[in-house]
Amino acid sequence: MEKADMAKVEGYLRKTFGNTTLRVVPRAKKKDSAEVYLGDEFIGVLSEDIDEGEKSYFFEMAILDTDLD
């Protein structure tokens, strides 16, 4: 995932969720995805998909049952 694309998605997420502490950072061993943090806490993975020349992004966040207490 290109740094410019990560910056664009980071801006979108910050605007959408109204939170400037959201960060999109590169993953160490994977080039097709990035990690998403809320402050210092890892909250999910952002993946890039290119289909027929069109690019889209997936944000996947796991919510553990214990987090709901």
Secondary structure, DSSP 8 states (H G I E B T S, - for coil): --HHHHHHHHHHHHHHHT-TTEEEEE-SS-SSEEEEEETTEEEEEEEEEEETTEEEEEEE----GGGG-
